[in-house]
Amino acid sequence: MSENIASARERDGEDSSPEPADDFEVLLITGMSGAGRSRAADSVEDMGWYVVDNLPPKLLVPLVDMMTSSGSKVHRLAAVIDVRSRSYFDDLAAVLSHLDDLGVKYRILFLDSDNDVLIKRYESVRRPHPLQHGRRLIDGINEEHELLSNLKERADVVIDTSHLSVHQLSTKLYDALLGKGPQTVTVHIFSFGFKYGLPLDADFVADVRFLPNPFWVPQLRELNGLNKPVSDYVLSSPQAHEFLDYYSKAILTAIRGYAREDKHFVTIAVGCTGGQHRSVAMSEALAKILRGQGLSVTVSARELQRKRE
């Protein structure tokens, strides 16, 4: 019966294997033990990848099948695969060939380091190498080099971490996977009211209480900064445009520096008295300017959210 079903599917142009999503991608994180795989996994997770650590290669295919099924919201899977999976590691070549057959896009990130650096790192954490097996540490490292040599040759990205700090490694990963510059920094802007307290989680706090207050305009009082009449009123002030011009330039200067220093998430708070009118309108206007510079920006309104709740 199963053969008949398969034949019928072939006649109807159906394929029994799942069709991967066009925008789905797999990143394989591998390399020498002690070269920074854990830090790489953390950085990649911060970029929005779904990360699975120490995954036996054979499980990669069913995991991809599950994540490319209808309704899945995961579009980027990063799997840390290395010699810790022991005998399972031998299956990796066959698994990669199967991913090719399925049409799944994947990249291989290989982390390497000099032997003397690896030895110092292992001595500092006082743990044995996974391939040491009661021998000298260098024996385990040399065996791992041999096991990974073919994988290193086919890697899409190779990073030598011998002389990199954890922050420098993260910056290199962002450069390799997302590109360089301020576009690697994600910005969140939220409005707030000073009367309800200063935010504790903001990198920048802007005070826009110097602008004319729509609260004193009867027809605008019950509206908020998301409503066009209020936004038009706030932005009709020359001071508003002057402030946005200077402030956005200052923010962009800082963001370029943050990108170089491995800070990829920035929070900007914009406050007025009650957090209903001026700060809301100015937050939206600032977000529009920064998006125009190619940045990824989200916006929220603390007091409007508080009011709804």
MOVEN-V955159 format. One record per helix or strand of 2 or more residues. SS is the DSSP state (hx for helix, st for strand). FROM is the first residue (numbers start at 0). LEN is the number of residues. If there is no record, write none. Layout:
ss | from | len
SS | FROM | LEN
SS | FROM | LEN
This chain:
ss | from | len
hx | 1 | 10
st | 24 | 7
hx | 36 | 10
st | 49 | 3
hx | 57 | 10
st | 75 | 5
hx | 82 | 20
st | 104 | 8
hx | 114 | 11
hx | 136 | 17
st | 156 | 4
hx | 165 | 12
hx | 181 | 3
st | 185 | 8
hx | 193 | 3
st | 203 | 4
hx | 213 | 3
hx | 217 | 4
hx | 227 | 8
hx | 237 | 23
st | 264 | 8
hx | 277 | 15
st | 295 | 6
hx | 301 | 7
